[in-house]
């Protein structure tokens, strides 16, 4: 894990909250990328279906 020399428990709590926030933002960005990819694939498939009618 992390080893830091914290001056107070408040500082330690803040550090871990910021690390958690970074991790959650990373996960969110990854999911948004995947959603955009799926959305684009759906649009292409819908266009192909409409074109082939």
VOPAGU-2260 file (C-alpha; in pm, 1 decimal, decimal comma):
REM VOPAGU-2260
SITE   aa  ch    i         X         Y         Z
SITE  UNK   A    0       0,0       0,0       0,0
SITE  UNK   A    1     123,3     350,7      67,0
SITE  UNK   A    2     368,4     451,1     332,3
SITE  UNK   A    3     353,0     814,4     425,9
SITE  UNK   A    4     446,6     998,5     738,5
SITE  UNK   A    5     123,5    1176,7     827,0
SITE  UNK   A    6     120,0    1458,3    1076,1
SITE  UNK   A    7    -239,0    1397,1    1177,5
SITE  UNK   A    8    -525,0    1155,7    1127,2
SITE  UNK   A    9    -704,1    1429,7     931,9
SITE  UNK   A   10    -411,3    1445,3     689,7
SITE  UNK   A   11    -413,5    1066,3     656,0
SITE  UNK   A   12    -789,0    1061,5     590,5
SITE  UNK   A   13    -753,9    1335,1     328,3
SITE  UNK   A   14    -473,1    1146,0     154,8
SITE  UNK   A   15    -675,1     825,3     126,0
SITE  UNK   A   16    -987,5    1011,6      17,1
SITE  UNK   A   17    -790,4    1174,2    -264,3
SITE  UNK   A   18    -644,6     839,2    -371,6
SITE  UNK   A   19    -994,7     688,6    -374,7
SITE  UNK   A   20   -1122,6     983,1    -580,2
SITE  UNK   A   21    -841,6     935,4    -833,1
SITE  UNK   A   22    -924,0     565,5    -863,0
SITE  UNK   A   23   -1297,6     628,3    -907,2
SITE  UNK   A   24   -1233,4     894,5   -1172,7
SITE  UNK   A   25   -1008,3     649,9   -1357,4
SITE  UNK   A   26   -1282,3     384,4   -1348,8
SITE  UNK   A   27   -1540,6     639,1   -1464,2
SITE  UNK   A   28   -1323,3     748,6   -1758,2
SITE  UNK   A   29   -1270,6     386,1   -1858,7
SITE  UNK   A   30   -1643,4     313,9   -1848,2
SITE  UNK   A   31   -1725,9     628,2   -2046,6
SITE  UNK   A   32   -1482,8     515,8   -2317,6
SITE  UNK   A   33   -1646,9     173,9   -2332,0
SITE  UNK   A   34   -1996,7     326,6   -2346,0
SITE  UNK   A   35   -1889,8     553,8   -2633,4
SITE  UNK   A   36   -1754,8     253,3   -2820,5
SITE  UNK   A   37   -2073,9      51,6   -2772,3
SITE  UNK   A   38   -2288,5     349,9   -2871,9
SITE  UNK   A   39   -2089,2     396,1   -3192,0
SITE  UNK   A   40   -2121,0      25,2   -3273,4
SITE  UNK   A   41   -2498,0      40,5   -3221,4
SITE  UNK   A   42   -2526,7     341,6   -3451,8
SITE  UNK   A   43   -2324,7     173,0   -3725,5
SITE  UNK   A   44   -2533,1    -144,1   -3698,8
SITE  UNK   A   45   -2859,7      51,5   -3705,5
SITE  UNK   A   46   -2740,0     238,7   -4015,5
SITE  UNK   A   47   -2648,1     -88,2   -4186,1
SITE  UNK   A   48   -2989,1    -238,5   -4103,7
SITE  UNK   A   49   -3169,0      70,5   -4233,9
SITE  UNK   A   50   -2957,8      75,5   -4550,9
SITE  UNK   A   51   -3028,9    -292,4   -4621,7
SITE  UNK   A   52   -3409,0    -253,9   -4601,4
